[in-house]
Each structure stands twice: as structure tokens, then as C-alpha cells.
Amino acid sequence: MKLMKKLKEFWHTLSTPSKYYSLGFLTFGGFIAGIIFWGAFNTSLELTNTEEFCISCHEMESNVYAELKPTIHFTNRSGVRATCPDCHVPHKWTNKIARKMQASKEVWGKIFGTINTREKFLAKRRELAEHEWARLKANDSLECRNCHNFDYMDFTAQSNRAAEMHSTSLASGEKTCIDCHKGIAHQLPDMKGVEGW
């Protein structure tokens, strides 16, 4: 009975018009507050989706970013360069939000120094890589496919082995990009025990 009374009082408070402000004012104020919140949220989302943000901590700059620099994804004849978010953050909004929520664990790791030295990073490299490989495997290497469109691949310009793999395993869906291209942008961890290595 006491709970029902409390619920009725709460509902009465919610449903009673304000003594000082009109319903129109409250609705308009809520709309403006929503726009401000959405703008701030989207701005912070985009600011954390830049390479500058990604490498702002030494753990990233000294390890994986340093490894990216000598690869074809950093410098190449066409001048098209992949940045951290191009490969590690989905482009679709809902998937991007989910990835940003997962990235909160990385902030926790930064605070507690999980990989704040090269030695700690190397000790966790395999685990970190396997998480990323599993993510790419699960989404059919979507981030790779955002730039590398399978429909426009010229198999005649590829090596015989690459053309064979792309036209069979990749085309059939048996494999996805990350199955064969581990280590394309970062050094591989110790691969003992991994099938095919």
C-alpha cells in the first residue's frame, strides 16, 4: 500500500503542470536542451574519432602508430592513407557507438597503466591483436572493405596466388580479408599455435 501511494505521488508530480513555466516553454526548453546535448555528444564523438586523438597517448604513438608508419597504409604511390579510425572504428553510426563503448575499456587500461611500457605492450600484443582479428572476422572485415571494394578488384593486376585466393575463398565468403592479411598495418605478435602460420 505504501508503495502504491508513493507511485501515485510520483505520477502526480510528473503529470502536474509547472506553477511557474508553461507547457510550451518546457517543451521548447527540452527541445533546445536536446539539440545542445546532441551537438555536444556528436562533437565529442567526432573529436575522439581522429588520428590525433588516437595517438595522443604515448602507448599508441610509441607502439602501434610507429609500426604503421613504414607500411603501405601510411605512405604509398597513390597518396591515400588510412588513419587509425579508418581501420578500427566502423563507419555506420550504430556500430560506431558500440565500438566507442567497447573502447571505454581502453581508457580504463590507460588510467591503470595496463600497457604503459613497451614491455607491457609486447606482453599483451597477442591478446590485443586477437581481439581485433575477431572483431574484423565477425563483421566480414567491413573496415577493410570500406576502401578495398572487392567488386572492383582487377585480378589480372594481382599475383597469381592473390588472384586465386581473392576469386575463390574471398568471393565464396569462406574467408574474409583479416584471415590472410594479419599484420598488414602492424607487426604480428608471436604466432605460434595459430592455424596457417
C-alpha positions as CSV (number, residue, x, y, z in Angstrom):
1,M,0.0,0.0,0.0
2,K,2.8,2.4,0.9
3,L,4.5,1.7,-2.4
4,M,1.3,2.4,-4.4
5,K,0.9,5.7,-2.5
6,K,4.5,6.7,-3.3
7,L,3.9,5.8,-7.0
8,K,0.7,7.9,-7.2
9,E,2.5,10.8,-5.6
10,F,5.4,10.5,-8.1
11,W,3.0,10.2,-11.1
12,H,1.1,13.3,-9.8
13,T,4.3,15.2,-9.6
14,L,5.2,14.2,-13.1
15,S,1.8,15.0,-14.6
16,T,1.0,18.2,-12.8
17,P,1.9,21.4,-14.8
18,S,4.6,23.6,-13.5
19,K,3.5,26.5,-11.4
20,Y,6.0,28.9,-13.0
21,Y,6.5,27.7,-16.6
22,S,4.1,26.9,-19.4
23,L,4.0,23.5,-21.0
24,G,5.1,25.2,-24.3
25,F,8.1,26.7,-22.6
26,L,9.1,23.4,-21.0
27,T,8.6,21.6,-24.3
28,F,10.6,24.2,-26.2
29,G,13.3,24.2,-23.5
30,G,13.6,20.4,-23.6
31,F,13.9,20.6,-27.4
32,I,16.7,23.2,-27.2
33,A,18.4,21.2,-24.4
34,G,18.2,18.1,-26.7
35,I,19.9,19.9,-29.6
36,I,22.6,21.1,-27.3
37,F,23.2,17.7,-25.8
38,W,23.1,16.0,-29.3
39,G,25.6,18.6,-30.6
40,A,28.0,18.1,-27.7
41,F,27.7,14.3,-27.9
42,N,28.3,14.2,-31.7
43,T,31.2,16.7,-31.5
44,S,32.9,14.7,-28.8
45,L,32.3,11.5,-30.8
46,E,34.0,13.1,-33.8
47,L,36.9,14.5,-31.8
48,T,37.6,11.1,-30.4
49,N,37.5,9.7,-33.9
50,T,40.6,11.3,-35.2
51,E,44.2,10.0,-35.6
52,E,45.4,12.9,-33.5
53,F,43.2,11.8,-30.6
54,C,44.3,8.1,-31.0
55,I,48.0,8.9,-30.8
56,S,47.7,11.5,-28.1
57,C,48.9,8.9,-25.6
58,H,52.4,7.5,-25.7
59,E,51.2,3.9,-25.6
60,M,49.7,4.3,-29.1
61,E,52.2,6.7,-30.5
62,S,55.2,4.7,-29.5
63,N,53.9,1.2,-30.3
64,V,51.2,0.7,-33.0
65,Y,51.4,4.1,-34.7
66,A,55.2,3.7,-35.0
67,E,54.6,0.3,-36.6
68,L,52.1,1.8,-39.1
69,K,54.5,4.4,-40.5
70,P,56.6,2.1,-42.7
71,T,53.6,0.3,-44.1
72,I,51.7,0.9,-47.4
73,H,48.7,2.0,-45.4
74,F,50.7,5.1,-44.2
75,T,52.7,6.0,-47.3
76,N,52.0,4.8,-50.9
77,R,52.2,5.8,-54.5
78,S,48.5,6.9,-54.6
79,G,48.7,9.2,-51.6
80,V,45.7,7.6,-50.0
81,R,46.4,7.0,-46.3
82,A,44.5,5.0,-43.7
83,T,44.2,6.6,-40.3
84,C,43.5,4.8,-37.0
85,P,39.7,5.3,-37.1
86,D,39.5,4.1,-40.8
87,C,40.5,0.6,-39.7
88,H,39.4,0.5,-36.1
89,V,36.1,2.4,-35.9
90,P,33.1,1.3,-38.0
91,H,31.6,4.0,-40.3
92,K,27.9,3.2,-39.6
93,W,26.7,5.3,-36.6
94,T,25.2,2.5,-34.5
95,N,28.3,0.3,-34.9
96,K,30.5,3.3,-34.2
97,I,28.7,3.9,-30.9
98,A,29.1,0.2,-29.9
99,R,32.8,0.4,-30.7
100,K,33.2,3.6,-28.7
101,M,31.5,1.9,-25.7
102,Q,34.0,-1.0,-26.1
103,A,36.8,1.5,-26.3
104,S,36.0,2.6,-22.8
105,K,37.9,-0.4,-21.5
106,E,41.0,1.1,-23.3
107,V,40.6,4.3,-21.2
108,W,40.4,2.1,-18.1
109,G,43.7,0.5,-19.3
110,K,45.3,3.9,-19.8
111,I,44.3,5.0,-16.3
112,F,45.7,1.9,-14.6
113,G,48.8,1.6,-16.9
114,T,48.0,-1.8,-18.4
115,I,50.3,-1.2,-21.4
116,N,52.2,2.0,-20.4
117,T,55.6,0.5,-21.2
118,R,56.9,-1.3,-24.3
119,E,57.4,-4.5,-22.3
120,K,53.8,-4.5,-21.1
121,F,52.6,-3.8,-24.6
122,L,54.6,-6.7,-26.1
123,A,53.3,-9.0,-23.3
124,K,49.7,-8.2,-24.3
125,R,50.2,-7.8,-28.0
126,R,48.8,-11.2,-28.9
127,E,45.7,-10.8,-26.8
128,L,45.1,-7.3,-28.2
129,A,45.6,-8.5,-31.8
130,E,43.3,-11.5,-31.3
131,H,40.5,-9.2,-30.1
132,E,40.9,-7.0,-33.2
133,W,41.1,-10.0,-35.5
134,A,37.9,-11.5,-34.0
135,R,36.1,-8.2,-34.4
136,L,37.1,-7.9,-38.1
137,K,36.3,-11.6,-38.7
138,A,32.8,-11.1,-37.2
139,N,32.0,-8.1,-39.3
140,D,33.4,-9.6,-42.6
141,S,36.3,-7.1,-42.5
142,L,34.0,-4.2,-43.0
143,E,36.6,-1.6,-42.3
144,C,38.9,-3.1,-45.0
145,R,36.0,-3.2,-47.5
146,N,35.2,0.5,-46.9
147,C,38.3,1.2,-49.0
148,H,39.0,-2.1,-50.8
149,N,35.9,-2.8,-52.8
150,F,36.0,-6.5,-53.9
151,D,33.7,-5.8,-56.9
152,Y,36.4,-3.6,-58.5
153,M,39.5,-5.7,-57.9
154,D,41.5,-6.3,-61.0
155,F,42.6,-9.9,-60.6
156,T,44.9,-9.6,-63.6
157,A,47.0,-6.9,-61.8
158,Q,47.5,-9.2,-58.8
159,S,49.9,-12.0,-58.2
160,N,48.7,-15.5,-59.2
161,R,48.3,-16.5,-55.6
162,A,46.4,-13.4,-54.6
163,A,44.1,-13.6,-57.6
164,E,43.4,-17.2,-56.8
165,M,42.6,-16.5,-53.1
166,H,40.5,-13.5,-53.9
167,S,38.5,-15.1,-56.6
168,T,37.8,-18.3,-54.6
169,S,38.0,-18.1,-50.8
170,L,37.1,-14.4,-50.5
171,A,34.4,-14.5,-53.3
172,S,32.7,-17.5,-51.7
173,G,32.6,-16.0,-48.3
174,E,34.8,-18.8,-46.9
175,K,37.3,-16.3,-45.8
176,T,37.5,-12.6,-45.1
177,C,40.3,-10.0,-45.5
178,I,41.7,-10.4,-42.0
179,D,42.1,-14.2,-42.4
180,C,45.1,-13.6,-44.8
181,H,46.1,-10.1,-44.1
182,K,47.0,-10.2,-40.4
183,G,50.0,-7.9,-39.8
184,I,49.2,-5.7,-42.8
185,A,49.5,-2.5,-40.8
186,H,51.1,-3.6,-37.5
187,Q,53.8,-6.1,-36.6
188,L,52.5,-9.5,-35.8
189,P,52.7,-11.0,-32.3
190,D,54.2,-14.4,-31.7
191,M,52.1,-16.6,-34.0
192,K,53.0,-20.0,-32.5
193,G,49.9,-22.1,-32.4
194,V,47.9,-20.0,-34.9
195,E,46.5,-22.1,-37.8
196,G,48.3,-21.4,-41.1
197,W,51.3,-19.7,-39.6
